[in-house]
Amino acid sequence: MTEPTAFWDSIAEKYAKRPITDLEAYHYSLDRTRSYLAPTDHVLELGCGTGSTALLLADSVARYTASDLSPKMIEIGQTKAKTQGTDNVEFIATDVSDAQHAGTVYDTVLALNLLHLLQDLPTRLSEIHAMIKPGGLLISKTVCLPTKGLPLKYRLMKGILPVAQMLGKAPYVNFMTTTKLEQIITAAGFEILETGNYPVMLPGRYVVARKI
């Protein structure tokens, strides 16, 4: 399997041009996220990609730190921010573990379309827990397995994924049910406040959880 940074760097330009597949679900989860943010908040987004979501949410908070392990993704995000004149977003190239070592604690941490891509998720969530202020929030959206069968498209994808990974054409993916995902989040020291599937099939499990 290819080293994760190299993989995401290799697809950064293509990723930046790829359209969102379900705009209705994307904007609904974006609005739900915005409803939890305050003008005084300092937000950290993990796995920000090329920064599209960061730049849409930045005007809702005081400071926004957008991080991704791919330096090329971050470069694209920085260019977008400069073009749009957004000055309260800081883009940094780092993975989840290293983001913890920055020493800052945040009002909210976002992990949107990220958790299913992380190896050893319980450990990563414990690290995320340490980044959040007491009573602060983790807001995540995670591709999960459906409860009633798997569409043919995704059965085929799951079947060829190991070969694609060996060839460096696909990242690590953890196929979880929504129940398993929420059990791991709760075990890491969070209280779940809100859940939803946006989209419903294949579920993009949206979870808002408070640090306890």
Backbone torsions as a table, in degrees:
resi	resn	phi	psi	omega
1	MET	NA	139.3	-178.4
2	THR	-69.2	151.9	175.8
3	GLU	-63.2	131.2	-170.3
4	PRO	-55.2	-43.0	-178.6
5	THR	-60.7	-44.1	-179.8
6	ALA	-63.0	-39.6	179.8
7	PHE	-62.9	-50.9	-176.2
8	TRP	-69.2	-33.5	173.3
9	ASP	-60.1	-40.4	-174.3
10	SER	-67.7	-24.0	-177.9
11	ILE	-110.4	7.9	-173.0
12	ALA	-57.2	-47.5	-177.6
13	GLU	-64.2	-44.6	178.8
14	LYS	-65.2	-40.6	179.5
15	TYR	-60.1	-41.7	-178.1
16	ALA	-63.6	-28.4	-177.4
17	LYS	-93.2	-9.4	-174.6
18	ARG	-75.4	128.5	-179.7
19	PRO	-72.8	153.6	174.8
20	ILE	-69.6	130.8	-172.5
21	THR	-76.1	-30.4	-179.3
22	ASP	-133.2	87.7	-175.6
23	LEU	-64.1	-36.3	-179.3
24	GLU	-62.3	-47.0	179.2
25	ALA	-65.5	-39.7	180.0
26	TYR	-61.5	-48.9	-176.8
27	HIS	-70.7	-31.8	177.2
28	TYR	-65.5	-47.0	179.2
29	SER	-67.4	-31.1	176.1
30	LEU	-64.5	-44.2	178.8
31	ASP	-65.0	-39.5	177.6
32	ARG	-63.3	-41.1	178.3
33	THR	-63.3	-46.2	-179.2
34	ARG	-58.7	-32.0	-177.8
35	SER	-67.5	-18.8	179.8
36	TYR	-94.9	-6.3	-175.3
37	LEU	-94.9	147.8	179.1
38	ALA	-118.0	153.3	-178.0
39	PRO	-59.7	-20.4	-179.3
40	THR	-95.0	-0.6	-172.0
41	ASP	-72.7	149.1	165.1
42	HIS	-110.2	116.3	-175.1
43	VAL	-108.5	140.8	170.9
44	LEU	-113.8	126.2	170.9
45	GLU	-107.0	123.3	176.3
46	LEU	-94.9	136.5	-179.0
47	GLY	67.1	49.5	-173.8
48	CYS	-75.8	-9.3	-177.0
49	GLY	62.3	-131.6	-178.4
50	THR	-94.0	14.1	167.3
51	GLY	87.6	9.4	-177.1
52	SER	-60.6	-47.5	-180.0
53	THR	-67.5	-40.9	178.9
54	ALA	-55.6	-43.6	-176.4
55	LEU	-74.1	-22.9	175.4
56	LEU	-79.9	-30.0	-177.6
57	LEU	-94.5	-14.4	-171.2
58	ALA	-58.8	-33.1	-177.1
59	ASP	-75.4	-2.3	178.6
60	SER	-93.8	-8.1	-174.3
61	VAL	-135.1	169.9	178.6
62	ALA	-77.2	-46.1	-177.6
63	ARG	-137.9	143.5	-178.7
64	TYR	-136.9	118.6	175.7
65	THR	-103.9	117.7	-178.0
66	ALA	-107.6	119.4	-175.3
67	SER	-123.7	148.6	175.2
68	ASP	-155.2	149.6	-179.2
69	LEU	-75.4	-11.1	-178.5
70	SER	-94.7	110.5	176.4
71	PRO	-58.1	-32.9	-179.9
72	LYS	-70.1	-37.7	174.0
73	MET	-60.4	-44.9	-178.9
74	ILE	-62.6	-40.8	178.2
75	GLU	-59.0	-42.2	178.7
76	ILE	-64.4	-42.9	178.3
77	GLY	-61.4	-42.0	178.3
78	GLN	-62.1	-40.0	178.2
79	THR	-64.5	-41.9	177.5
80	LYS	-60.4	-45.7	-178.1
81	ALA	-62.2	-41.9	179.4
82	LYS	-64.5	-42.8	-179.6
83	THR	-63.4	-38.8	-178.0
84	GLN	-84.7	-10.0	-179.2
85	GLY	74.1	26.8	178.2
86	THR	-86.8	120.3	-172.6
87	ASP	-115.3	4.8	178.9
88	ASN	-107.2	14.4	177.7
89	VAL	-111.3	126.0	174.2
90	GLU	-106.4	125.4	177.9
91	PHE	-100.6	129.3	179.1
92	ILE	-133.8	141.6	177.6
93	ALA	-93.5	108.4	-179.6
94	THR	-163.2	155.9	174.4
95	ASP	-93.5	179.4	-174.7
96	VAL	-60.4	-45.2	-177.7
97	SER	-62.9	-43.0	-178.5
98	ASP	-72.1	-29.2	178.6
99	ALA	-60.4	-32.6	178.7
100	GLN	-64.0	-31.1	-173.8
101	HIS	-79.4	-4.0	179.0
102	ALA	-69.2	-18.9	174.5
103	GLY	87.2	-5.9	-179.9
104	THR	-90.7	143.2	171.1
105	VAL	-109.6	149.2	-169.4
106	TYR	-120.0	154.2	174.9
107	ASP	-69.6	-39.5	-179.3
108	THR	-143.6	139.0	171.7
109	VAL	-114.9	130.4	177.2
110	LEU	-104.9	135.7	175.1
111	ALA	-134.9	81.9	-171.9
112	LEU	-99.6	117.6	-176.0
113	ASN	58.2	44.6	-176.3
114	LEU	-127.2	-44.7	-166.4
115	LEU	-59.5	-32.2	179.6
116	HIS	-73.1	-8.9	179.1
117	LEU	-98.6	-0.7	-175.4
118	LEU	-98.6	131.0	171.6
119	GLN	-79.0	149.0	-178.1
120	ASP	52.2	60.0	-176.2
121	LEU	-58.1	-40.1	177.9
122	PRO	-55.9	-42.3	178.7
123	THR	-67.1	-42.5	-179.8
124	ARG	-62.6	-39.3	179.8
125	LEU	-69.7	-32.3	174.1
126	SER	-64.4	-38.0	176.8
127	GLU	-66.9	-41.1	177.6
128	ILE	-63.6	-40.8	178.2
129	HIS	-54.6	-40.3	-178.7
130	ALA	-70.1	-18.3	-178.9
131	MET	-84.1	-11.3	-170.4
132	ILE	-104.1	139.9	176.6
133	LYS	-64.1	152.9	175.0
134	PRO	-54.1	128.9	-177.9
135	GLY	82.6	-3.2	179.1
136	GLY	-76.0	177.7	-169.7
137	LEU	-117.4	146.5	163.4
138	LEU	-110.5	123.1	176.5
139	ILE	-118.3	121.1	-175.0
140	SER	-133.1	155.8	171.0
141	LYS	-137.4	125.8	-167.2
142	THR	-136.4	131.2	174.5
143	VAL	-68.7	123.4	-178.0
144	CYS	-126.6	166.6	176.5
145	LEU	-74.3	141.2	176.1
146	PRO	-71.4	156.0	-178.8
147	THR	-79.0	-23.7	-177.1
148	LYS	-123.1	86.1	175.2
149	GLY	72.9	164.1	-178.9
150	LEU	-118.5	124.0	179.6
151	PRO	-54.7	150.8	-176.7
152	LEU	-53.3	-42.6	-179.1
153	LYS	-55.3	-41.3	-176.3
154	TYR	-83.5	-26.5	173.1
155	ARG	-64.6	-42.8	177.8
156	LEU	-64.9	-42.0	179.9
157	MET	-62.2	-44.0	180.0
158	LYS	-64.3	-33.6	-179.5
159	GLY	-69.4	-38.4	-177.1
160	ILE	-91.2	-8.1	-176.1
161	LEU	-57.2	-45.7	-179.9
162	PRO	-58.0	-38.4	178.9
163	VAL	-67.7	-43.9	179.4
164	ALA	-62.1	-37.5	178.7
165	GLN	-65.8	-42.7	179.6
166	MET	-61.9	-31.1	-179.3
167	LEU	-88.5	1.2	-179.6
168	GLY	76.4	21.9	-176.5
169	LYS	-106.2	3.5	-179.3
170	ALA	-153.5	150.4	179.0
171	PRO	-87.2	175.1	170.2
172	TYR	-64.4	138.8	175.9
173	VAL	-137.0	131.3	177.4
174	ASN	-104.1	110.4	-179.8
175	PHE	-84.6	108.1	-177.6
176	MET	-120.7	154.0	166.8
177	THR	-80.5	162.7	176.8
178	THR	-62.1	-35.9	179.6
179	THR	-62.8	-45.9	-180.0
180	LYS	-63.6	-43.5	178.5
181	LEU	-57.3	-46.5	-176.8
182	GLU	-70.7	-31.3	174.7
183	GLN	-63.2	-42.0	-179.8
184	ILE	-67.1	-41.4	178.4
185	ILE	-62.0	-45.9	179.9
186	THR	-63.7	-42.2	-179.4
187	ALA	-64.5	-23.2	179.7
188	ALA	-81.8	-0.9	175.3
189	GLY	104.4	29.9	179.7
190	PHE	-118.8	149.9	171.3
191	GLU	-105.9	122.4	-177.6
192	ILE	-77.9	127.0	-177.9
193	LEU	-102.3	-33.7	-175.3
194	GLU	-152.4	142.4	173.7
195	THR	-138.7	160.1	175.4
196	GLY	-174.4	162.7	178.0
197	ASN	-112.6	108.4	-178.9
198	TYR	-134.7	95.5	6.3
199	PRO	-81.7	173.9	-177.6
200	VAL	-75.4	-41.1	-175.1
201	MET	-134.9	119.6	-12.1
202	LEU	-66.5	132.9	-169.5
203	PRO	-62.2	126.4	166.0
204	GLY	-94.5	95.5	-171.3
205	ARG	-76.1	113.4	179.6
206	TYR	-93.5	125.3	-177.1
207	VAL	-133.4	128.1	170.2
208	VAL	-110.0	123.7	-176.0
209	ALA	-134.0	139.6	179.9
210	ARG	-99.3	138.1	175.8
211	LYS	-69.4	130.0	178.7
212	ILE	-120.9	NA	NA
